[in-house]
Amino acid sequence: MHDYNCTRLTPASFILNGVPGLEGAHIWLSLPFCSMYLITVLGNCGLLCLIYLEESLHRPMYYFLALLSFTDIVQCTSIVPKMLCIFWFDLKEISFNACLVQMFFLHTSTGMESGVLMLMALDRFVAICCPLRYATILTNSTIGKAAFLTFFRGVILIIPFTLLTKRLPYCKGIIISHTYCDHMSVAKLSCGNVKVNAIYGLMVALLIGVFDILCITVSYIMILRAVISLSSAEARQKAFSTCTAHICAIVITYVPAFFTFFTHRFGGHTIPHSVHIFVANLYLLLPPTLNPIVYGIKTKQIQEGVFKFFLSKRPLKKDIKVNPKILRGKYFHR
């Protein structure tokens, strides 16, 4: 390991320490994280291919699901490869600029995931509360604009994270007690004033997380009112069954997020730091791993698409039309 001068204001690199206190168990810790990453990539890539190939899935709900799958792949890929390098090969060094890039993609993808879940809630609201206007409201143009605005919101709000972090002087060391470059984990190494970073981080959490949760809550209150007003029990069950997969996705996304938030704020002195790190990684990896499984189990159209893709009989070769003259031997010499 290189001899670092901690008096430098901008270090050339940081050291990601993995899970402090569990260095001897890094190999064992890598197994569930590696498995979750493989499931995430295979499951979400499979969903993307299925939605692209299957015409019956060319609908707004599945376009949003494809956007969620793409976001999940980016989110996991931004942290897992480096994490496995730490666990397997003890390659803990990461350059300062690479740390900022990882931070940008990580926070942008988490913000986008929250935004996509909000868009999916609005999609279910329109489908159940305004079914006759569903096709006219959620056109391809509207979906594209909504996806772009969600991406634009994430990028615009996260770019200041990297700029605020880059401007800080670092003289408290270069060791980050984490498996990835989180905004505040990096900022805490600074000997400068990080109040602006903390305040801006809280503001972004409010603008993204609280706003999205509020929109999701209002959407499902309206959905519940519309479902209850239906006269038939079968109709109520059928209407609400279209939301079950999305509700599961919301639960597996926001419950670990809230748990991570509250343990950091109120359990910092009672919960071991290694538990904080482990939960923070699960918060980022669990939703991308479970989302394709949940939608595969809960969504009938995706199940039918999978069965159709794998079980349909497809000719390997096109029928070859043979020229009758060839059969009569015109082109053959005895």
CORMODA-V735216 format. One line per field, one symbol per residue. phi: phi as a letter, one per 40 degrees, with the letter a starting at -180 (. if undefined). psi: psi as a letter, one per 20 degrees, with the letter a starting at -180 (. if undefined). burial: b if it has 16 or more other ideal C-beta (glycine too) atoms within 10 Angstrom, else e. A space follows every 50 residues. Layout:
# CORMODA-V735216
phi=???
psi=???
burial=???
This chain:
# CORMODA-V735216
phi=.ccccccccbccabbccgbdgbdcbdcccccccccccccccccccccccc ccccccccbddcccccccccccccccccbcdcccccccbfcccbcdcccc cccccccccccccccccccccccccccccbccbdcccccccccccccccc ccdcccccdddccccccccbabhbcbcacaccdccccccccccbcccccc ccccdcccccccccccccdcccccccccccccccccccccccbccccccc cccccccccccccccbbccbcdcccdccccccdcccdcccdcccccccbc ccccccccccbccbccbccccccdccccgccbbc
psi=qqoqoiiphoqhrroojcopikhijhghhhghggghggggggghhggggg hhhohijmqgghghhhhgggghggghhihgghghhghgjknippqghhgh gggghghghhhhgghhhghhghghgghghmhhjghhgmrhgggggggghg ggggghhhghghghhhiqpojjrjoomrirnqghhghiiqjaojhggggh ghghhghfgggghgggggghghggghghiqhphhhgggghhiigghgghg gighghghggghhhhikhihpqhhgggghhhhhhhgghghghgghhgioh hhghhgghghiqopphqqppppphhghijhjpp.
burial=eeebeeeeeebebbbbbbbeeeeeebeebbeebeebbebbbebbebbbeb beebeebebbbbbbbbbbbbbbbbbbbbbbebbbbbbeeeebbbebeebb ebbbebbbbbbbbbbbbbbbbbbbbbbbbeeeebeeebeeeebeebbeeb bebbeebbeebbebbeebebbeebebbbbbbbbebbbebbeeebeebeee beebeeebbeebbebbeebbeebeebbeeeeeeeeeeebbebbebbbbbb ebbbebbeebeebeeeeeeeeeebebbbbbbbbbbbbbbbbbebbbebbe ebeebeeeeeeeeeeeeeeeeeeeeeeeeeeeee
